[in-house]
Amino acid sequence: MSGLWGCFDEFNRIDLEVLSVVAMQVESITAAKKRNDQFFSFPGETVLINLVPTVGYFITMNPG
């Protein structure tokens, strides 16, 4: 629950089931940041997580 920086390299090589979950979580964080929310929760969860506004992530994908 503290801010983080993450790098997800070769994101498109992750198994589809895992990719789906991670993508939904990243989307939840992105949407909360756009709304300037102080708290958010992941889809299907009721626990509120403190959103540190300096959180960041970098996602790379390989062609093909």
N, C-alpha and C positions, 0 to 999 in steps of 0.2 A: 504494500500500500504506500510505498514511497515512490517518487518519480523514477523513470527509467529511460534509458536509450537502448533500443534494440536494433539489430541488423539481421534481417531474414534473407540470407543469400540463396539464390536459386529457388525461389519460392514456388515456382511452377513444377518442381521435381518432388514436392511433398505428396504423399498419398492423398487421394481425393477426399477421403473421410476426414483426415486431419486438416487438410487445406480448408475445407468447408467450415470447421469449427474455428480455426484461427482467423479466417477472413471475417466471420461474424463478430468475433471479439475485437478485431482491429476496427471494424465499422462502428461498433458501440463506442469505442474510445474516440474515434474521429467525430462522430455525431455529438457526443458530449462536449468535446472541445469547441466545436462550432457554435454550440448553444451557450458556451461559457458556464456550463454546469459545475457545481462544486463536488457533486457525487454522481455516480452512475452505477449501473449493474449490467452484467453480461446477460444475454438472452436466456430466459428460463431460470434465472437466479433471482433471489429476493434480497440477497446481501448487498448493501450499498458500499461502494468502494470510493474512497476519497480520491478525487481527480486532481493530481498535481499538474498545473498548466504547462510545466516545462517538459512533460513527457514527450518523447519523440521516437519514431521508428523509421527504418529504412528498409525497403523491400526491393530486391532485385529479381529479375527473371531472365532466364536464358532463352534465346530464340529457338524455335523448333520444338 
